[in-house]
Amino acid sequence: TITGRDMEASVATRRNPSLQLGSSSDDDDGNDDFESQGVVPKSAKTDEQMLRMEAALSANESELQVLRCQVSETAVQEDKQACQQIDELRKDIAVLDQRHAAAVKSRDQICDKRYKILSNALLRINSALTSCYQFLTGYQGDAYLQYTLDKDLLHMLGVTLCVRPDVHRWRSFAILSGGQKSLSTLALAFAMQSV
């Protein structure tokens, strides 16, 4: 009759021919057979990994201790002071940004107010200039102020005095003759005084 032990030995022999039926198989011999075939038991792999991890951790701790010893207390204090100074400068910058925003808002309000005053004055001068120039020329000529309505470009481009003396074509002030310039200037002065 074949016992259960004989069946196990038979299966083991088929899987591993180096095992003999009559050999005793305790735990130590089994491990030796696995090692001789290049197979490491799972528990041995885990132990080896743990040892490697402990060695790496120990090396990292040693390196950390060395780095801590190399850190200068003076450098740490200087770093803290620098961080405090940076925080103070950031607060100062925030205050300056608020002041700058307030100044820009105030400037924009002043520019808007100046543009309204100037555009209203130019409109009134323009309407008075036409009547003054026509009165001085016996209603044979005409004059007006040419300017842009863009508030950003008005101060940059300025105002141009355009004149049509008698029955001539429209001309800018720069190309008028001496007498025409004098007459145009006089009409403009009267128009400005009438506003």
Buried (B, 14 or more C-beta within 10 A) or exposed (E): EEEEEEEEBEEBBEEEEEBEEEEEEEEEEEBEBBEEEEEEEEEEEEEEEEEEEEEEEEEEEEEEEEEEEEEEEEEEEEEEEEEEEEEEEEEEEEEEEEEEEEEEEEEEEEEEEEBEEBBEEBEBBBBBBBBBBBEBBEEEBBBBBEBEEEBEEBEEEEEEBBBBBEEEEEBEBEEBEEEBBEBBEEBBEBBBEEB
